[in-house]
Amino acid sequence: MYRKRFDGMNCSIARALDEVGEWWTLLIVRECTQGSTRFDEFQTQLGIARNVLTARLERLIELGILERYPLAERANTYGYRLTEKGDELYPVLVALMQWGDRWLAPRGKPPVALVDHASGQPVKPMAVHGKSGKALSFRDVRFAPGPGATSATRSVIEDRNRRVLGDDVKKR
């Protein structure tokens, strides 16, 4: 099946989905955050076909999300671990988990609770915060052109701000 590519789109969300939008990708990253490092661990935990797992691991290495390293305890065997780029997907996983816990957990009972190891306190829900610390929804955020904005992007931004925030956006 043909899959549309978004790498030509001037949108960071679309480009990110090109790299991590396929569900096995984020599940492999999840497994890494849970301590899995070996091919057989990923396969057992995910129930994924060997050929699919091989392709996904190779792609994640190619993208710089995972790195392969030799396992000391097993000759000619490699493990997989997150790179810095892969580590930075952790908040994305937590946000998806918290959204799923709120909206999809059977009988409203999430299967896992995240707790700060040092304090023992529950992890706060992920949110977008303003400088004051207030949680913001998309209705509270104005888009502004970034350094990579094209004229088409600027038009999209103006249209989005007008439709979401109202006509007074240009007055700010």
DSSP file (Angstrom, degrees, kcal/mol; ACC not computed):
  #  RESIDUE AA STRUCTURE BP1 BP2  ACC     N-H-->O    O-->H-N    N-H-->O    O-->H-N    TCO  KAPPA ALPHA  PHI   PSI    X-CA   Y-CA   Z-CA
    1    1 A M              0   0    0      0, 0.0     2,-0.2     0, 0.0     0, 0.0   0.000 360.0 360.0 360.0 135.2    0.0    0.0    0.0
    2    2 A Y        -     0   0    0      1,-0.0     2,-0.5     0, 0.0     0, 0.0  -0.510 360.0-157.1 -72.5 135.3    1.3    3.5   -0.9
    3    3 A R        -     0   0    0     -2,-0.2     2,-0.1     0, 0.0    -1,-0.0  -0.967  17.1-123.5-117.3 127.0    2.0    5.7    2.0
    4    4 A K        -     0   0    0     -2,-0.5     2,-0.4     1,-0.1     0, 0.0  -0.400  22.8-139.7 -66.2 141.1    2.0    9.5    1.6
    5    5 A R        -     0   0    0      1,-0.1     3,-0.1    -2,-0.1    10,-0.1  -0.816  15.0-169.9-102.2 145.6    5.2   11.2    2.6
    6    6 A F    >   +     0   0    0     -2,-0.4     3,-2.1     8,-0.2     5,-0.3   0.296  55.6 108.5-114.8   6.4    5.1   14.6    4.4
    7    7 A D  T 3  S+     0   0    0      1,-0.3    -1,-0.1     7,-0.1     8,-0.1   0.732  79.6  53.6 -63.3 -20.6    8.7   15.5    4.3
    8    8 A G  T 3  S+     0   0    0     -3,-0.1     2,-0.3     2,-0.1    -1,-0.3   0.544  87.3 100.8 -86.9  -6.8    8.0   18.3    1.7
    9    9 A M  S <  S-     0   0    0     -3,-2.1     2,-2.1     2,-0.1     6,-0.1  -0.604  77.2-131.1 -81.0 136.1    5.4   19.8    3.9
   10   10 A N  S    S+     0   0    0     -2,-0.3     2,-0.3     4,-0.1   140,-0.1  -0.414  75.7 104.6 -84.3  63.3    6.5   22.9    5.9
   11   11 A C     >  -     0   0    0     -2,-2.1     4,-2.3    -5,-0.3     5,-0.2  -0.955  61.8-152.0-148.0 120.9    5.0   21.5    9.1
   12   12 A S  H  > S+     0   0    0     -2,-0.3     4,-2.2     1,-0.2     5,-0.2   0.831  99.2  54.8 -64.6 -32.6    7.0   20.0   12.0
   13   13 A I  H  > S+     0   0    0      2,-0.2     4,-2.3     1,-0.2    -1,-0.2   0.943 109.7  46.4 -65.4 -46.8    4.1   17.8   13.0
   14   14 A A  H  > S+     0   0    0      1,-0.2     4,-1.5     2,-0.2    -8,-0.2   0.917 113.9  47.9 -62.5 -43.9    3.8   16.3    9.5
   15   15 A R  H  X S+     0   0    0     -4,-2.3     4,-1.0     1,-0.2    -1,-0.2   0.887 111.0  51.4 -65.9 -37.7    7.6   15.8    9.3
   16   16 A A  H >X S+     0   0    0     -4,-2.2     4,-2.9     1,-0.2     3,-0.7   0.906 107.1  53.4 -64.3 -40.5    7.6   14.2   12.7
   17   17 A L  H 3X S+     0   0    0     -4,-2.3     4,-2.1     1,-0.3    -1,-0.2   0.825  99.8  62.5 -64.7 -30.3    4.8   11.8   11.7
   18   18 A D  H 3< S+     0   0    0     -4,-1.5    -1,-0.3     1,-0.2    -2,-0.2   0.858 114.9  33.6 -58.8 -33.9    7.0   10.8    8.7
   19   19 A E  H << S+     0   0    0     -4,-1.0    -2,-0.2    -3,-0.7    -1,-0.2   0.863 139.0  12.7 -90.8 -39.8    9.5    9.5   11.2
   20   20 A V  H  < S+     0   0    0     -4,-2.9     6,-0.3    -5,-0.1    -3,-0.2   0.247  93.0 101.4-125.7  13.9    7.4    8.2   14.1
   21   21 A G     <  +     0   0    0     -4,-2.1     2,-0.4    -5,-0.3    -3,-0.1   0.631  58.2  91.6 -80.1 -13.2    3.8    8.1   12.8
   22   22 A E  S >> S-     0   0    0     -5,-0.2     3,-1.2     1,-0.1     4,-1.0  -0.695  81.6-129.6 -83.3 133.1    3.7    4.3   12.2
   23   23 A W  H 3> S+     0   0    0     -2,-0.4     4,-1.8     1,-0.3     5,-0.2   0.809 102.8  58.5 -60.8 -34.5    2.4    2.6   15.4
   24   24 A W  H 3> S+     0   0    0      1,-0.2     4,-2.5     2,-0.2    -1,-0.3   0.870  99.9  61.4 -61.2 -33.5    5.2    0.0   15.7
   25   25 A T  H <> S+     0   0    0     -3,-1.2     4,-2.2     1,-0.2    -1,-0.2   0.952 107.5  40.3 -58.7 -53.6    7.7    2.8   15.8
   26   26 A L  H  X S+     0   0    0     -4,-1.0     4,-2.6    -6,-0.3    -1,-0.2   0.827 113.8  54.9 -68.4 -29.8    6.4    4.4   19.0
   27   27 A L  H  X S+     0   0    0     -4,-1.8     4,-2.3     2,-0.2    -1,-0.2   0.873 108.1  48.8 -70.4 -35.0    5.8    0.9   20.5
   28   28 A I  H  X S+     0   0    0     -4,-2.5     4,-2.0     2,-0.2    -2,-0.2   0.922 112.1  48.7 -66.4 -43.4    9.4    0.0   19.9
   29   29 A V  H  X S+     0   0    0     -4,-2.2     4,-2.0    -5,-0.2    -2,-0.2   0.920 109.7  53.1 -61.0 -43.0   10.4    3.3   21.5
   30   30 A R  H  X S+     0   0    0     -4,-2.6     4,-0.8     1,-0.2    -2,-0.2   0.931 106.9  51.9 -55.9 -46.5    8.1    2.5   24.4
   31   31 A E  H ><>S+     0   0    0     -4,-2.3     5,-2.4     1,-0.2     3,-0.6   0.877 106.3  53.9 -60.1 -38.0    9.8   -0.8   24.9
   32   32 A C  H ><5S+     0   0    0     -4,-2.0     3,-1.6     1,-0.2    -1,-0.2   0.904 106.0  52.3 -61.7 -40.3   13.2    0.9   25.0
   33   33 A T  H 3<5S+     0   0    0     -4,-2.0    -1,-0.2     1,-0.3    -2,-0.2   0.659 107.2  54.7 -70.7 -13.6   11.9    3.1   27.8
   34   34 A Q  T <<5S-     0   0    0     -4,-0.8    -1,-0.3    -3,-0.6    -2,-0.2   0.278 128.4 -95.6-101.7   9.2   10.8    0.0   29.6
   35   35 A G  T < 5S+     0   0    0     -3,-1.6    -3,-0.2     1,-0.3     2,-0.2   0.405  74.0 143.8  99.0  -2.5   14.3   -1.5   29.5
   36   36 A S      < +     0   0    0     -5,-2.4    -1,-0.3     1,-0.2    -2,-0.1  -0.505   7.0 155.2 -71.0 138.5   14.1   -3.7   26.4
   37   37 A T        +     0   0    0     -2,-0.2    43,-2.5     1,-0.1     2,-0.3   0.512  46.3  77.2-133.6 -20.8   17.3   -3.8   24.4
   38   38 A R  S >> S-     0   0    0     41,-0.2     4,-2.2     1,-0.1     3,-0.6  -0.708  76.4-123.0-106.1 149.8   17.4   -7.1   22.4
   39   39 A F  H 3> S+     0   0    0     39,-0.5     4,-2.6    -2,-0.3     5,-0.2   0.903 113.0  51.5 -50.2 -49.3   15.6   -8.1   19.3
   40   40 A D  H 3> S+     0   0    0      1,-0.2     4,-2.4     2,-0.2    -1,-0.3   0.822 107.5  53.5 -64.6 -30.3   13.9  -11.1   21.0
   41   41 A E  H <> S+     0   0    0     -3,-0.6     4,-2.7     2,-0.2     5,-0.3   0.932 110.3  46.5 -67.1 -45.7   12.7   -8.9   23.8
   42   42 A F  H  X S+     0   0    0     -4,-2.2     4,-2.4     1,-0.2     6,-0.3   0.933 114.2  48.5 -60.3 -44.8   11.0   -6.5   21.4
   43   43 A Q  H  X>S+     0   0    0     -4,-2.6     4,-2.2    -5,-0.2     5,-0.6   0.922 114.4  44.7 -64.2 -44.3    9.5   -9.4   19.5
   44   44 A T  H  <5S+     0   0    0     -4,-2.4    -1,-0.2     1,-0.2    -2,-0.2   0.936 116.8  44.5 -65.0 -47.3    8.2  -11.2   22.6
   45   45 A Q  H  <5S+     0   0    0     -4,-2.7    -2,-0.2     1,-0.2    -1,-0.2   0.852 124.7  32.6 -68.3 -34.8    6.8   -8.0   24.2
   46   46 A L  H  <5S-     0   0    0     -4,-2.4    -1,-0.2    -5,-0.3    -2,-0.2   0.684  91.5-135.3 -97.9 -19.6    5.1   -6.7   21.0
   47   47 A G  T  <5 +     0   0    0     -4,-2.2     2,-0.3    -5,-0.3    -3,-0.2   0.851  50.5 158.2  65.5  33.0    4.2   -9.9   19.2
   48   48 A I      < -     0   0    0     -5,-0.6    -1,-0.2    -6,-0.3    -2,-0.1  -0.656  47.9-102.9 -94.0 144.0    5.6   -8.3   16.0
   49   49 A A     >  -     0   0    0     -2,-0.3     4,-2.7     1,-0.1     5,-0.2  -0.358  29.6-121.5 -63.5 144.9    6.7  -10.3   13.0
   50   50 A R  H  > S+     0   0    0      1,-0.2     4,-2.9     2,-0.2     5,-0.2   0.894 111.4  49.8 -56.3 -44.9   10.5  -10.7   12.7
   51   51 A N  H  > S+     0   0    0      1,-0.2     4,-2.1     2,-0.2    -1,-0.2   0.886 112.4  47.2 -66.6 -37.1   10.6   -9.1    9.2
   52   52 A V  H  > S+     0   0    0      2,-0.2     4,-2.5     1,-0.2    -2,-0.2   0.923 113.7  48.0 -68.1 -44.0    8.5   -6.1   10.4
   53   53 A L  H  X S+     0   0    0     -4,-2.7     4,-2.9     2,-0.2     5,-0.3   0.921 110.5  51.6 -62.9 -44.0   10.6   -5.7   13.5
   54   54 A T  H  X S+     0   0    0     -4,-2.9     4,-2.3    -5,-0.2    -1,-0.2   0.934 111.9  46.5 -57.8 -46.9   13.8   -5.9   11.5
   55   55 A A  H  X S+     0   0    0     -4,-2.1     4,-2.2     1,-0.2    -1,-0.2   0.908 113.8  47.8 -63.3 -42.4   12.6   -3.2    9.1
   56   56 A R  H  X S+     0   0    0     -4,-2.5     4,-2.6     2,-0.2    -2,-0.2   0.912 111.6  49.4 -68.2 -41.9   11.4   -0.9   11.9
   57   57 A L  H  X S+     0   0    0     -4,-2.9     4,-2.0     2,-0.2    -1,-0.2   0.925 111.9  48.9 -62.6 -43.7   14.7   -1.3   13.9
   58   58 A E  H  X S+     0   0    0     -4,-2.3     4,-2.6    -5,-0.3    -1,-0.2   0.907 112.2  48.9 -61.9 -41.6   16.8   -0.5   10.8
   59   59 A R  H  X S+     0   0    0     -4,-2.2     4,-2.2     2,-0.2    -2,-0.2   0.909 109.6  51.3 -65.8 -41.7   14.6    2.5   10.0
   60   60 A L  H  <>S+     0   0    0     -4,-2.6     5,-2.5     2,-0.2     6,-1.7   0.852 111.8  47.7 -64.9 -34.4   14.9    3.8   13.6
   61   61 A I  H ><5S+     0   0    0     -4,-2.0     3,-1.2     4,-0.2    -2,-0.2   0.929 110.5  51.7 -68.8 -45.7   18.7    3.5   13.4
   62   62 A E  H 3<5S+     0   0    0     -4,-2.6    -2,-0.2     1,-0.3    -1,-0.2   0.862 110.6  48.9 -57.5 -38.0   18.7    5.3   10.0
   63   63 A L  T 3<5S-     0   0    0     -4,-2.2    -1,-0.3    -5,-0.1    -2,-0.2   0.549 114.9-116.7 -80.4  -8.6   16.7    8.1   11.5
   64   64 A G  T < 5S+     0   0    0     -3,-1.2    21,-0.4    -4,-0.4    22,-0.4   0.702  86.1 113.5  79.5  19.6   19.0    8.4   14.5
   65   65 A I  S   <S+     0   0    0     -5,-2.5    18,-2.2    -6,-0.2    21,-0.3   0.807  80.8  26.8 -89.4 -35.5   16.3    7.5   17.0
   66   66 A L  E     -A   82   0A   0     -6,-1.7     2,-0.4    16,-0.3    -2,-0.3  -0.869  68.3-155.8-120.2 157.6   18.0    4.2   18.0
   67   67 A E  E     -A   81   0A   0     14,-2.6    14,-2.2    -2,-0.3     2,-0.4  -0.981  14.2-133.6-129.6 149.5   21.5    3.0   18.0
   68   68 A R  E     +A   80   0A   0     -2,-0.4    12,-0.2    12,-0.2    10,-0.0  -0.800  27.4 177.0 -98.7 141.0   22.9   -0.5   17.8
   69   69 A Y  E     -A   79   0A   0     10,-2.2    10,-3.4    -2,-0.4     2,-0.2  -0.990  34.8 -98.9-143.0 150.4   25.6   -1.6   20.2
   70   70 A P  E     -A   78   0A   0      0, 0.0     2,-0.5     0, 0.0     8,-0.3  -0.468  34.1-128.5 -71.3 137.7   27.4   -4.9   20.8
   71   71 A L    >   -     0   0    0      6,-2.9     3,-0.9     3,-0.4     6,-0.4  -0.762   9.9-151.0 -86.1 125.6   26.2   -6.8   23.8
   72   72 A A  T 3  S+     0   0    0     -2,-0.5    -1,-0.1     1,-0.2     3,-0.1   0.848  93.2  53.7 -65.0 -34.7   29.1   -7.8   26.1
   73   73 A E  T 3  S+     0   0    0      1,-0.2     2,-0.4    -3,-0.1    -1,-0.2   0.594 111.0  46.2 -80.6  -9.6   27.4  -11.0   27.3
   74   74 A R  S X  S-     0   0    0     -3,-0.9     3,-1.4     3,-0.2    -3,-0.4  -0.937  81.9-131.5-139.3 114.5   26.7  -12.4   23.8
   75   75 A A  T 3  S+     0   0    0     -2,-0.4     3,-0.1     1,-0.3    -3,-0.1  -0.321  90.8   7.6 -63.2 142.3   29.3  -12.5   21.0
   76   76 A N  T 3  S+     0   0    0      1,-0.2     2,-0.4    -5,-0.1    -1,-0.3   0.734 104.4 117.6  58.6  25.8   28.1  -11.2   17.6
   77   77 A T    <   -     0   0    0     -3,-1.4    -6,-2.9    -6,-0.4     2,-0.3  -0.963  48.6-154.8-124.5 142.0   24.9  -10.0   19.2
   78   78 A Y  E     -A   70   0A   0     -2,-0.4   -39,-0.5    -8,-0.3     2,-0.2  -0.837   3.4-154.1-118.0 152.1   23.7   -6.4   19.3
   79   79 A G  E     -A   69   0A   0    -10,-3.4   -10,-2.2    -2,-0.3     2,-0.4  -0.686  14.5-133.0-111.6 172.2   21.4   -4.5   21.5
   80   80 A Y  E     +A   68   0A   0    -43,-2.5     2,-0.3    -2,-0.2   -12,-0.2  -0.981  24.8 171.6-128.7 139.0   19.4   -1.4   20.7
   81   81 A R  E     -A   67   0A   0    -14,-2.2   -14,-2.6    -2,-0.4     2,-0.1  -0.975  36.2 -94.2-144.3 158.6   19.1    1.8   22.8
   82   82 A L  E     -A   66   0A   0     -2,-0.3   -16,-0.3   -16,-0.2     2,-0.1  -0.441  31.8-145.4 -71.8 142.1   17.6    5.2   22.4
   83   83 A T     >  -     0   0    0    -18,-2.2     4,-3.0    -2,-0.1     5,-0.2  -0.308  41.7 -88.5 -86.5-177.7   19.8    8.1   21.2
   84   84 A E  H  > S+     0   0    0      2,-0.2     4,-1.8     1,-0.2   -19,-0.1   0.916 133.5  52.8 -59.3 -41.9   19.3   11.6   22.5
   85   85 A K  H  4 S+     0   0    0    -21,-0.4    -1,-0.2     1,-0.2   -20,-0.2   0.902 111.8  45.6 -59.8 -41.6   16.8   12.1   19.6
   86   86 A G  H >4 S+     0   0    0    -22,-0.4     3,-1.9   -21,-0.3     4,-0.3   0.895 107.4  57.0 -68.8 -41.0   14.9    9.0   20.8
   87   87 A D  H >< S+     0   0    0     -4,-3.0     3,-1.9     1,-0.3    -1,-0.2   0.865  98.3  62.7 -55.9 -36.6   15.0   10.0   24.5
   88   88 A E  T 3< S+     0   0    0     -4,-1.8     4,-0.3     1,-0.3    -1,-0.3   0.514  89.1  69.4 -73.8  -2.7   13.2   13.2   23.5
   89   89 A L  T <> S+     0   0    0     -3,-1.9     4,-2.1     1,-0.2     3,-0.5   0.583  74.6  90.2 -83.0 -11.0   10.2   11.2   22.4
   90   90 A Y  H <> S+     0   0    0     -3,-1.9     4,-2.6    -4,-0.3     5,-0.2   0.904  83.1  50.8 -56.0 -46.4    9.5   10.2   26.0
   91   91 A P  H  > S+     0   0    0      0, 0.0     4,-2.6     0, 0.0    -1,-0.2   0.861 108.1  54.7 -59.8 -32.1    7.2   13.2   26.7
   92   92 A V  H  > S+     0   0    0     -3,-0.5     4,-2.4    -4,-0.3    -2,-0.2   0.931 109.4  46.9 -64.0 -44.9    5.3   12.3   23.5
   93   93 A L  H  X S+     0   0    0     -4,-2.1     4,-2.7     2,-0.2    -1,-0.2   0.915 112.6  49.4 -62.5 -43.2    4.8    8.8   24.9
   94   94 A V  H  X S+     0   0    0     -4,-2.6     4,-3.0     2,-0.2     5,-0.2   0.919 110.4  50.4 -63.8 -42.7    3.7   10.1   28.2
   95   95 A A  H  X S+     0   0    0     -4,-2.6     4,-2.3     2,-0.2    -1,-0.2   0.921 112.6  46.8 -61.8 -43.5    1.2   12.5   26.6
   96   96 A L  H  X S+     0   0    0     -4,-2.4     4,-2.7     2,-0.2    -2,-0.2   0.911 113.2  49.7 -63.3 -41.6   -0.3    9.7   24.5
   97   97 A M  H  X S+     0   0    0     -4,-2.7     4,-3.0     2,-0.2    -2,-0.2   0.936 111.6  47.4 -62.5 -46.5   -0.5    7.4   27.6
   98   98 A Q  H  X S+     0   0    0     -4,-3.0     4,-2.0     2,-0.2    -1,-0.2   0.886 112.5  49.5 -65.7 -37.6   -2.2   10.1   29.7
   99   99 A W  H  X S+     0   0    0     -4,-2.3     4,-2.6    -5,-0.2     5,-0.3   0.935 113.2  47.0 -63.7 -45.6   -4.6   10.8   26.9
  100  100 A G  H  X>S+     0   0    0     -4,-2.7     4,-2.8     1,-0.2     5,-1.0   0.888 110.0  53.5 -63.0 -39.5   -5.4    7.1   26.6
  101  101 A D  H  <5S+     0   0    0     -4,-3.0     4,-0.5     3,-0.2    -1,-0.2   0.903 114.0  42.6 -60.7 -41.0   -5.7    6.8   30.4
  102  102 A R  H  <5S+     0   0    0     -4,-2.0    -2,-0.2    -5,-0.2    -1,-0.2   0.912 130.5  20.9 -72.5 -42.8   -8.3    9.6   30.4
  103  103 A W  H  <5S+     0   0    0     -4,-2.6    -3,-0.2    -5,-0.2    -2,-0.2   0.648 132.2  28.4-105.8 -17.5  -10.3    8.6   27.3
  104  104 A L  T  <5S+     0   0    0     -4,-2.8    -3,-0.2    -5,-0.3    -4,-0.1   0.509  75.0 122.4-127.9  -6.4   -9.7    4.9   26.7
  105  105 A A  S > <S-     0   0    0     -5,-1.0     3,-2.5    -4,-0.5    -4,-0.0  -0.413  72.9-104.3 -65.0 129.2   -8.9    3.1   29.9
  106  106 A P  G >  S-     0   0    0      0, 0.0     3,-2.0     0, 0.0    -1,-0.1  -0.318 101.8  -5.8 -55.5 128.6  -11.3    0.2   30.5
  107  107 A R  G 3  S-     0   0    0      1,-0.3    -2,-0.1    -3,-0.1    -3,-0.0   0.721 124.3 -72.5  56.0  24.3  -13.8    1.2   33.2
  108  108 A G  G <  S+     0   0    0     -3,-2.5    -1,-0.3     1,-0.2    -3,-0.1   0.709 103.3 127.6  69.1  20.3  -11.7    4.4   33.7
  109  109 A K    <   -     0   0    0     -3,-2.0    -1,-0.2     2,-0.0    -7,-0.1  -0.862  51.6-146.6-115.8  98.6   -8.9    2.4   35.3
  110  110 A P        -     0   0    0      0, 0.0     3,-0.1     0, 0.0    -9,-0.0  -0.302  10.3-137.0 -61.0 144.3   -5.5    3.1   33.8
  111  111 A P  S    S+     0   0    0      0, 0.0     2,-0.4     0, 0.0    -2,-0.0   0.741  83.8  33.3 -76.0 -22.9   -3.2    0.0   33.8
  112  112 A V        -     0   0    0      2,-0.0     2,-0.4     0, 0.0   -11,-0.0  -0.991  63.9-154.8-137.4 140.4    0.0    1.9   34.9
  113  113 A A        -     0   0    0     -2,-0.4     2,-0.5    -3,-0.1     0, 0.0  -0.948  17.5-137.2-111.7 136.6    0.6    5.0   37.0
  114  114 A L        -     0   0    0     -2,-0.4     9,-2.4     9,-0.2     2,-0.4  -0.820  25.4-177.4 -94.5 130.3    3.7    7.1   36.5
  115  115 A V  B     -B  122   0B   0     -2,-0.5     2,-0.4     7,-0.3     6,-0.1  -0.989  33.9-111.4-131.5 133.8    5.5    8.1   39.7
  116  116 A D     >  -     0   0    0      5,-3.3     4,-3.0    -2,-0.4     5,-0.2  -0.502  27.0-146.2 -62.2 119.5    8.5   10.3   40.2
  117  117 A H  T  4 S+     0   0    0     -2,-0.4    -1,-0.2     1,-0.2    -3,-0.0   0.884  93.3  46.3 -59.0 -41.9   11.2    7.9   41.4
  118  118 A A  T  4 S+     0   0    0      1,-0.2    -1,-0.2     3,-0.1    -2,-0.1   0.900 126.6  24.8 -70.9 -42.0   12.9   10.5   43.6
  119  119 A S  T  4 S-     0   0    0      2,-0.2    -2,-0.2     3,-0.0    -1,-0.2   0.698  91.0-132.3 -99.1 -21.2    9.8   11.9   45.4
  120  120 A G     <  +     0   0    0     -4,-3.0    -3,-0.1     1,-0.3    -2,-0.0   0.511  62.9 133.7  79.6   3.4    7.3    9.1   45.1
  121  121 A Q        -     0   0    0     -5,-0.2    -5,-3.3     1,-0.1    -1,-0.3  -0.592  64.7 -98.4 -89.0 148.2    4.8   11.6   43.8
  122  122 A P  B     -B  115   0B   0      0, 0.0    -7,-0.3     0, 0.0     2,-0.2  -0.312  43.2-105.2 -60.5 146.7    2.5   11.0   40.8
  123  123 A V        -     0   0    0     -9,-2.4    -9,-0.2     1,-0.1     3,-0.1  -0.543  38.7-113.2 -71.8 137.5    3.7   12.6   37.5
  124  124 A K        -     0   0    0     -2,-0.2    -1,-0.1     1,-0.1     3,-0.1  -0.354  38.3 -93.0 -68.4 151.1    1.7   15.7   36.6
  125  125 A P        -     0   0    0      0, 0.0    -1,-0.1     0, 0.0     2,-0.1  -0.392  47.3-104.3 -61.8 142.3   -0.5   15.4   33.5
  126  126 A M        +     0   0    0    -32,-0.2     2,-0.3    -3,-0.1    -3,-0.0  -0.435  55.4 155.4 -67.2 140.9    1.3   16.7   30.4
  127  127 A A        -     0   0    0     -2,-0.1     2,-0.5    -3,-0.1    10,-0.1  -0.981  47.6-105.6-159.3 161.4    0.1   20.2   29.3
  128  128 A V  E     -C  136   0C   0      8,-0.6     8,-3.5    -2,-0.3     2,-0.4  -0.848  43.4-162.1 -91.1 127.8    1.2   23.2   27.4
  129  129 A H  E     -C  135   0C   0     -2,-0.5     6,-0.2     6,-0.3     5,-0.1  -0.896  12.2-136.2-118.0 143.5    2.0   26.0   29.8
  130  130 A G    >   -     0   0    0      4,-2.6     3,-1.9    -2,-0.4    11,-0.0  -0.289  44.7 -89.3 -79.6 175.3    2.3   29.7   29.4
  131  131 A K  T 3  S+     0   0    0      1,-0.3    -1,-0.1     2,-0.1    -2,-0.0   0.819 129.0  57.1 -57.1 -32.5    5.1   31.7   31.0
  132  132 A S  T 3  S-     0   0    0      2,-0.1    -1,-0.3     1,-0.1     3,-0.1   0.600 119.9-109.2 -75.4 -10.6    2.9   32.1   34.1
  133  133 A G  S <  S+     0   0    0     -3,-1.9     2,-0.1     1,-0.3    -2,-0.1   0.307  71.7 142.7  98.3  -8.9    2.6   28.4   34.5
  134  134 A K        -     0   0    0     -5,-0.1    -4,-2.6     1,-0.1    -1,-0.3  -0.441  56.9-114.9 -68.0 135.9   -1.1   28.4   33.5
  135  135 A A  E     -C  129   0C   0     -6,-0.2     2,-0.4    -2,-0.1    -6,-0.3  -0.539  35.7-154.7 -69.7 135.6   -2.1   25.4   31.3
  136  136 A L  E     -C  128   0C   0     -8,-3.5    -8,-0.6    -2,-0.2     2,-0.2  -0.897   8.8-152.6-117.4 142.4   -3.1   26.5   27.9
  137  137 A S    >   -     0   0    0     -2,-0.4     3,-1.9   -10,-0.1     4,-0.4  -0.504  44.0 -94.2 -96.4 176.0   -5.4   25.0   25.3
  138  138 A F  G >  S+     0   0    0      1,-0.3     3,-0.8     2,-0.2    26,-0.0   0.761 126.6  63.6 -62.3 -22.4   -5.1   25.5   21.5
  139  139 A R  G 3  S+     0   0    0      1,-0.2    -1,-0.3     3,-0.0    -3,-0.0   0.588 101.8  50.5 -76.0 -10.4   -7.6   28.3   22.0
  140  140 A D  G <  S+     0   0    0     -3,-1.9     2,-0.5     2,-0.0    -1,-0.2   0.421  96.2  83.4-104.3  -1.7   -5.1   30.2   24.2
  141  141 A V    <   -     0   0    0     -3,-0.8     2,-0.4    -4,-0.4    24,-0.0  -0.901  60.7-155.2-114.3 128.1   -2.1   30.0   21.9
  142  142 A R        -     0   0    0     -2,-0.5     2,-0.3    23,-0.0    -3,-0.0  -0.837  18.0-132.7 -96.4 134.7   -1.3   32.3   19.0
  143  143 A F        -     0   0    0     -2,-0.4    18,-0.1    14,-0.2    -2,-0.0  -0.665  24.2-173.0 -82.6 142.1    0.8   31.0   16.2
  144  144 A A        -     0   0    0     -2,-0.3     2,-0.1    17,-0.0    10,-0.0  -0.975  35.0 -92.4-132.0 147.8    3.7   33.3   15.0
  145  145 A P        -     0   0    0      0, 0.0     9,-0.0     0, 0.0     8,-0.0  -0.372  41.7-149.5 -61.4 132.4    6.0   32.8   12.0
  146  146 A G    >   -     0   0    0     -2,-0.1     3,-1.9     1,-0.0    -3,-0.0  -0.367  35.7 -88.4 -91.4 178.4    9.2   30.9   12.9
  147  147 A P  T 3  S+     0   0    0      0, 0.0    -1,-0.0     0, 0.0     0, 0.0   0.728 128.5  49.7 -63.2 -20.8   12.5   31.3   11.3
  148  148 A G  T 3  S+     0   0    0      2,-0.0     2,-0.1     5,-0.0     5,-0.1   0.286  81.6 131.4 -98.7  10.3   11.6   28.7    8.7
  149  149 A A    <   -     0   0    0     -3,-1.9     2,-0.2     4,-0.1     3,-0.0  -0.405  40.8-157.8 -68.8 134.7    8.2   30.2    7.8
  150  150 A T     >  -     0   0    0     -2,-0.1     4,-2.4  -140,-0.1     5,-0.2  -0.484  37.1 -98.4 -96.6 175.8    7.5   30.5    4.1
  151  151 A S  H  > S+     0   0    0      1,-0.2     4,-1.8     2,-0.2     5,-0.1   0.880 128.1  51.9 -63.9 -35.6    4.9   33.0    2.7
  152  152 A A  H  > S+     0   0    0      2,-0.2     4,-2.2     1,-0.2    -1,-0.2   0.902 109.0  50.0 -65.5 -40.2    2.5   30.0    2.5
  153  153 A T  H  > S+     0   0    0      1,-0.2     4,-2.7     2,-0.2    -2,-0.2   0.910 108.1  52.9 -63.7 -41.8    3.2   29.2    6.1
  154  154 A R  H  X S+     0   0    0     -4,-2.4     4,-2.5     1,-0.2    -1,-0.2   0.890 108.9  50.0 -61.0 -39.3    2.6   32.8    7.1
  155  155 A S  H  X S+     0   0    0     -4,-1.8     4,-2.4     2,-0.2    -1,-0.2   0.912 110.6  49.1 -65.1 -43.0   -0.8   32.7    5.3
  156  156 A V  H  X S+     0   0    0     -4,-2.2     4,-2.9     2,-0.2    -2,-0.2   0.916 111.3  50.6 -61.4 -43.5   -1.7   29.5    7.1
  157  157 A I  H  X S+     0   0    0     -4,-2.7     4,-2.8     2,-0.2   -14,-0.2   0.935 110.9  47.4 -61.4 -48.2   -0.7   31.1   10.4
  158  158 A E  H  X S+     0   0    0     -4,-2.5     4,-2.3     1,-0.2    -1,-0.2   0.923 114.6  46.9 -59.4 -44.7   -2.8   34.2    9.8
  159  159 A D  H  X S+     0   0    0     -4,-2.4     4,-2.6     2,-0.2     5,-0.2   0.921 113.0  48.8 -64.3 -44.6   -5.8   32.1    8.8
  160  160 A R  H  X S+     0   0    0     -4,-2.9     4,-2.9     1,-0.2     5,-0.4   0.940 112.3  47.7 -60.6 -48.6   -5.5   29.8   11.8
  161  161 A N  H  X>S+     0   0    0     -4,-2.8     4,-2.3     1,-0.2     5,-0.7   0.892 112.8  49.2 -62.5 -39.4   -5.2   32.7   14.2
  162  162 A R  H  X5S+     0   0    0     -4,-2.3     4,-1.2    -5,-0.2    -1,-0.2   0.941 116.2  42.1 -63.8 -46.9   -8.2   34.4   12.7
  163  163 A R  H  <5S+     0   0    0     -4,-2.6    -2,-0.2    -5,-0.2    -1,-0.2   0.872 126.3  31.6 -71.1 -36.7  -10.4   31.3   12.8
  164  164 A V  H  <5S+     0   0    0     -4,-2.9    -3,-0.2    -5,-0.2    -2,-0.2   0.872 132.0  27.8 -89.5 -40.3   -9.3   30.1   16.3
  165  165 A L  H  <5S-     0   0    0     -4,-2.3     3,-0.2    -5,-0.4    -3,-0.2   0.639 107.8-116.4-100.9 -16.1   -8.6   33.3   18.1
  166  166 A G    ><< -     0   0    0     -4,-1.2     3,-1.1    -5,-0.7    -1,-0.3  -0.400  40.2 -58.0 105.4 175.7  -10.9   35.7   16.4
  167  167 A D  G >  S+     0   0    0      1,-0.2     3,-0.7    -2,-0.1    -1,-0.2   0.658 118.1  73.2 -70.9 -18.4  -10.6   38.9   14.3
  168  168 A D  G >   +     0   0    0     -3,-0.2     3,-1.2     1,-0.2     4,-0.4   0.403  65.7 100.0 -81.9   5.8   -8.7   40.8   16.9
  169  169 A V  G X  S+     0   0    0     -3,-1.1     3,-1.6     1,-0.3    -1,-0.2   0.886  77.0  55.1 -58.8 -42.4   -5.4   38.9   16.4
  170  170 A K  G <  S+     0   0    0     -3,-0.7    -1,-0.3     1,-0.3    -2,-0.1   0.689  96.2  68.0 -67.0 -17.3   -3.8   41.5   14.2
  171  171 A K  G <         0   0    0     -3,-1.2    -1,-0.3     1,-0.2    -2,-0.2   0.647 360.0 360.0 -76.2 -14.6   -4.3   44.1   16.9
  172  172 A R    <         0   0    0     -3,-1.6    -1,-0.2    -4,-0.4    -2,-0.1   0.471 360.0 360.0 -79.7 360.0   -1.8   42.4   19.3
